[in-house]
């Protein structure tokens, strides 16, 4: 079994330590449960919440995603003809509502990867 790359594991929402187990229990398409996380990695058993309240810091990552969407939408609309401010507002609100499950997940995945203290251990990704 080939080892999963860093970017592949990040994009697929895999555990930062083994790059095999899922961080979230359900796929993002199951909108009623898109936010349910595994307490421990199903593959290697590492705790996915290093301390109580750990993911409060992920709000800053989600905020950065939101600002990036606003800037990108603003630039695209400006170069497509500079519509009224209500068009900007409507499109940004609609996009953010549609992207909120992804924003939630990836802000937590990135926060866990960068600040969770979990380092990749290649020996854990070997077949059992």
GIVEN-V781002 format. One record per residue. N is the residue number from 1. RES is the residue in one small letter. SS is DSSP state (H for helix, E for strand, C for the rest). Layout:
n=(N;N)
res=(RES;RES)
ss=(SS;SS)
//
This chain:
n=(1;2;3;4;5;6;7;8;9;10;11;12;13;14;15;16;17;18;19;20;21;22;23;24;25;26;27;28;29;30;31;32;33;34;35;36;37;38;39;40;41;42;43;44;45;46;47;48;49;50;51;52;53;54;55;56;57;58;59;60;61;62;63;64;65;66;67;68;69;70;71;72;73;74;75;76;77;78;79;80;81;82;83;84;85;86;87;88;89;90;91;92;93;94;95;96;97;98;99;100;101;102;103;104;105;106;107;108;109;110;111;112;113;114;115;116;117;118;119;120;121;122;123;124;125;126;127;128)
res=(x;x;x;x;x;x;x;x;x;x;x;x;x;x;x;x;x;x;x;x;x;x;x;x;x;x;x;x;x;x;x;x;x;x;x;x;x;x;x;x;x;x;x;x;x;x;x;x;x;x;x;x;x;x;x;x;x;x;x;x;x;x;x;x;x;x;x;x;x;x;x;x;x;x;x;x;x;x;x;x;x;x;x;x;x;x;x;x;x;x;x;x;x;x;x;x;x;x;x;x;x;x;x;x;x;x;x;x;x;x;x;x;x;x;x;x;x;x;x;x;x;x;x;x;x;x;x;x)
ss=(C;C;C;C;C;H;H;H;H;H;H;H;C;E;C;C;C;C;C;C;C;E;C;E;C;C;C;C;C;C;H;H;H;C;C;C;E;C;C;E;C;C;C;C;C;C;E;C;C;C;C;C;C;H;H;H;H;H;H;H;H;H;H;H;H;H;H;H;H;H;H;H;H;H;H;H;H;H;H;C;C;C;C;C;H;H;H;H;H;H;H;H;H;H;H;H;H;H;H;H;H;H;H;H;H;H;H;H;H;H;H;H;H;H;H;C;C;C;C;C;C;H;H;H;H;C;C;C)
//
